[in-house]
Amino acid sequence: MLQWHGGTDLLPGAVAAVQSLVNLVGCPSRIYIISRVNRANSTGALRSLSATGFFVQTGVPEENHHTVTETVGPRSKGPLAIKFGLSVFVDDRADNLATINYALAGRTRLLIHFTGDPVSQRRSGPTTTCADFRSAATWETVVALCRDEWPRLSRGELRYQ
């Protein structure tokens, strides 16, 4: 989850956080960016990330960026999380995390609700949380949570119902 709100600026700290996560997992091709967009803007998300230099700076391949158009259902983030075998998911919307939580039930995972984007929080309205979600108000906290839980995730020990 990287927000750019129609411009070419990512949230402060996003690129550094992704670089840290690439170092943690050891390979940029293991990082995926899944953006929920409206149908009319499905290519705009990729163009915006490219314009920021995100892919060059992080090493994450452009083909690891995917877009979905639904919060729930076959064109939501949950099916892609399963397809790519994702174990860590960061999103600013609790409804997206709830879908991913349901899709990954019984699998090793770490779901992080990123609350550090005031623009997104205003657009999405009040959010609900779940015992399976961790909360992070900064990108540094996202990286710290991933770093702290990585050994358990790697061993398949971090499971929720």
HUMO-V13056 format. One record per helix or strand. SS is the DSSP state (A for helix, B for strand). FROM is the first residue (numbers start at 1). LEN is the number of residues. Records with the same first field share a line. If there is no record, write none. Layout:
# HUMO-V13056
SS: FROM-LEN, FROM-LEN
This chain:
# HUMO-V13056
A: 14-12, 28-3, 39-3, 44-9, 54-5, 62-3, 77-7, 94-10, 118-7, 139-16
B: 33-4, 65-4, 88-4, 108-1, 110-5, 133-4, 159-1
